[in-house]
Amino acid sequence: MAEVPAQHADDPDRRYPDIMSQRLRNDILTLASVGASASQPSEVAVSLLQAMQESMSLRMGAIYTYDEPGSRLSLLSSVGMDASVIERFKTIEVNEGEPALVAHAVMRRQAVTSHDVEVDSRREELLRDAGLRQPMVNIALPLQAGGRIVGTLSFVLEREHPITGEERAIFTALGAIVAQAIDNAMMLQDRERRTAALEAARDIAVLASITDTWSDFAAASLQLLCLGFDVDTAVMYLIDDGGNELLPAAVCGFPADRLVGMPRLTIDEDHDAARAYRSGRPVMVEADQADVTDGTTRATMDSIEAVSGRRPVSSLVLPLDGFRQSEGSLGLFWSAERGYASPGIETFKTLAREITTGLENIRLAEKEYIAQQQMCENERRFGALINASSDVLYTMSPDWREMRRLTSEGFLASTDRNPRWLHDYIHGDDHEYVFTAINEAIRTKGIFELEHRVVRADGSMGWTHSRAVPLLDENGEIVEWFGSADDITERKAAERRLSEAMENARVTAHRQSLLKEVAEIGAATYRIVDTAAKVVDALLAGLGARAVAIWKVDRTAGELVPLATTGIDPGYVAQTYGPVSLDSDTAVARVARTAEASYLTDSESVFLPLVSHDEVAWVLSLVWVEPRSSPPDELEFLGSTASSVALGLQNASLFEAETEARREANRELETVFSLLTTAEALREWVSLDDVLAALTESLLSVIDHTRVTVLLWDAVSAEATLVSSAGVDAFPAGRRLTMDELSVRGRELIEQHKSIVVDYDALEREERGFAVHSGSHIALLVPLVHSGEIVGAIGIDDPGERREFTDREVRIAEGVASQAAVAIESARLYEVEHGIAKTLQETLVVLPSRVEGIMFSSAYESATVDKARVGGDFVDVFEVGDNVVGIALGDVSGKGIDAAVTTALIRTTLRVHALDGMSPSVACAKTNEMMRRFTELESYVTLWFGLLNTHTGQLRYVCAGHPPGFVVSADGIIDELESRDPIMGAFDAATFHEWHTVMLKGDRLLLYSDGAIEAKAESGEFLGMEGWLEAVVTCHREPTEDLAGCLMAGVVEYAQVLRDDVAILVVQAPHVDVPRDAENSPRYGV
């Protein structure tokens, strides 16, 4: 029997039940285009589900994200699910044993419905809990973006029949759009996480600048990690002065006083903190590995549980590696299943580097402070010592030419009368400096006081603080100088060390600032050219270089080319250094090949490899003003700088690749929707003229060209007919072209069945064929091929213009052509079938104008939604003989020519058996046997067949699976006739009951097909048996010849659009004169 389609069939814009309305397409396309600017993936998912719920009348829908390494789906957002259901299905494992549809969608990488897999008891329970009623269909779609699955889309539609292949294709396109929107939001979220990490790194740098002690800084940094990144427990271990033990220095997640109870760790101990310190690499434990890790990790987890009271399920231990040495390690522990994966391990590595830098700077500042305090204390003691005694006492002649005496306790060599004292005691480089001070003291007769270098008693160089006063006679003339000197060698050494430490601190701070600036450029700039330009400018200013350049390694071309330069004319760089062959012996080429930095000894140039994905992608070159030899710490700093630059360039490259991928995905989506739009336009029409008009109009709307022409090919006559043309300077239809009149490239298309872009301007005039007068300069010719045979061709061009065709336009045209060829052949077949159907319809439902002994009327309406195909309903009234009339009304399964042939065969067989004198039951049994032998297995028929004696009113009948007949009396009494036999054609050797009744005077027999009671109003309600009986009551006063028409008018008025054929037959025997018996009261009455 014909299936009743779903709602909205009367609306040409909503031909498919509950799916993909135009409004939904617009909503989804809008969300897909702004996915990259959405705030969170969950917000995008909510918007998508709400749009689908409004447009598709969903009762339930959900979007999951997919964790491929963990093979797990996690609920992102849902509609129509209460809290308990959400909790029960918030995560789903993806494996062969999981019955959930979303798991099957991921494993199969295609759309899956509840009709494709075995019944899932959990899904049935979910639907019951949600208050959904059967029947329904559950659909799950994999969300794929960039060749990977990012999640799934699942929803429930309340409907009885499975989804069609066309609906499945539309759902797949919907999944592609949803996947792109979710993927855009997830990429934006990832960028926001990186921004959050950068902000946290800045906060740590601020802490380092405002904190006085390293212990306060360590505690504050850990609190920042715990609060900002949901870390449950954090412990910082710092290496002791001896470099042998790791000491617990700061914690968060439990009271700090428990630090006292935490053991020290030797650097060789079985503990993840020691392991990270030794290896210089992070040690990671994910949540699902916590119970299967080695003994070292278990020992780590045990120690954290002992002090915090919570056992971690995942951890991340990072080394705190500084520029000079490793400061220790940082352990981060989580007690819930979130771990380090959300912010990302690179985020925590960045924060660990910032913490290490802060610790180094604060520790260095503390050492400087201690050194200054010690120096002050030394000066205080030195002053006290000067007041008490001196290391050296000496006397000098008035003009200082002779040292008269020097007494020392081991600092300087004692002497008497030494005119060579200057050479014996004073460092040669200080002679002039010392004599200048002496002459000034002699001139002013003042105190001589000076710090200078001296040769100590053991021959080594030292420092002294010398002070001498003049002894004057009564005339005020100098007679002698008396002085003392103290050994300040250690003080001078301490001052030198302090100065070096302060300089090292300044250099370190400057380097950290430069690294931070480079990192911020890489995080904030998204075009690789802009990133490179800003980086070289920053390095030029920060390193004091003469020139900085970044070279791009082009392995395809086998050369290096300057990507960005500064400090030197770019033209000079290109002329002098690039492009450079990768095989050359230049320093930049060697670095690109070997991935090893080149520090040219006593040269002004340094070349550093910038590695991306395990190969050198760029080379950084630095040129200084003068040759220099870099100390080891500077070389290490330059290596760190190169790593930071490479990371920034890699991020910019990834961003450009992601941007281009999104553009390509959007272009592909436009192509898909263009093909879907054209396919719908072609499927809407069944006549050849309508198909051709839809084809040309659709191509003009989806391809940016101005004329479309369609030719159909006749292989028998070897001629092409121009059947349709639209656009600028369209051709008139009807022209026939021989092979010789086609262009040479057109003939190639007919022979080879391949698309061709024809450049008519490049052809000789005689090779252009009828295109000579078309005004075409360049055209795309696409073959129309059906079942391997060419049926025609599509020509697309621009009269008077020369416009090229893109690959996308060729793909769209070929996709449209493949659908158009099928539509054209279907239209041709339709015209043939429609003629046959029209003839058969007239023979199956038209009755003779008169049958002896009865009055009758009939009405027939074919289904409104499929008038092109003949239905299986039939009626028959015929004379059998001896005042007996045969009456039949049946409904054969299916539609089309096959159904019509089966209908005619059944109708003829019943007549033959009835005319042979068989009873209704025997005639039906014989007809059933014929159907089982000579018709398709899936063919069956519901049938009401009876024999009526027009004089006695005796009626014998069989009702085989058909709606029950009624006897309607003259005063409106309705009597339902018995019926309970199976349908015909379904079972071998079937037998049928033969029922008997008597039609009284004025009674009329009413028969009908199921299309009458299954007529569906616009509200969605069926007419049903109750509505049918009300129509009978309304029309029963009509005469017999008008009763069938009255009933049909009522059905059509109720349904407006008929979804199945409707046949009605009314029969009356006017000569019957059997009085109505009170005991035979009808079952229904008015």
Secondary structure, 3 states (H helix, E strand, C coil): CCCCCCCCCCCCCCCCCCCCCHHHHHHHHHHHHCHHHCCCHHHHHHHHHHHHHHHHCCCEEEEEEEECCCCEEEEEEEECCCHHHHHHCCEEECCCCCCCHHHHHHHHCCCEECCCCCCCHHHHHHHHHCCCCCCCEEEEEEEEECCEEEEEEEEEECCCCCCCHHHHHHHHHHHHHHHHHHHHHHHHHHHHHHHHHHHHHHHHHHHHHHCCCHHHHHHHHHHHHHHHCCCCEEEEEEECCCCCEEEEEEEECCCHHHHHHCCCEECCCCCHHHHHHHHCCCEEECHHHCCCCCHHHHHHHHHHHHHHCCCCCEEEEEEEECCCCEEEEEEEEECCCCCCCCCCHHHHHHHHHHHHHHHHHHHHHHHHHHHHHHHHHHHHHHHHHHHHCCCEEEEECCCCCCEEEEEECCCCCCEEEECCHHHHHECHHHHHHHHHHHHHHHHHCCCEEEEEEEECCCCCEEEEEEEEEEEECCCCCEEEEEEEEEECHHHHHHHHHHHHHHHHHHHHHHHHHHHHHHHHHHHHCCCHHHHHHHHHHHHHHHHCCCEEEEEEEECCCCEEEEEEEECCCHHHHHHHHCCEECCCCCHHHHHHHHCCCEECCCEEEEEEEEEECCEEEEEEEEEEEEEECCCHHHHHHHHHHHHHHHHHHHHHHHHHHHHHHHHHHHHHHHHHHHHHHHHHHHHHCCCHHHHHHHHHHHHHHHCCCCEEEEEEEECCCCEEEEEEEEECCCCCCCCEEEHHHCCHHHHHHHHHCCCEEEEHHHCCHHHCHHHHHCCCCEEEEEEEEECCEEEEEEEEECCCCCCCCCHHHHHHHHHHHHHHHHHHHHHHHHHHHHHHHHHHHHHHHCCCCCCCCCEEEEEEECCHHHCCCCCCEEEEEEEEECCEEEEEEEEECCCCHHHHHHHHHHHHHHHHHHHCCCCHHHHHHHHHHHHHHHCCCCCCEEEEEEEEECCCCEEEEEEECCCCCEEECCCCCEEECCCCECCECCCCCCCCCCEEEECCCCCEEEEECHHHHCCECCCCCECHHHHHHHHHHHHCCCCHHHHHHHHHHHHHHHHCCCCCCEEEEEEECCCCCCCCCHHHCCCECC
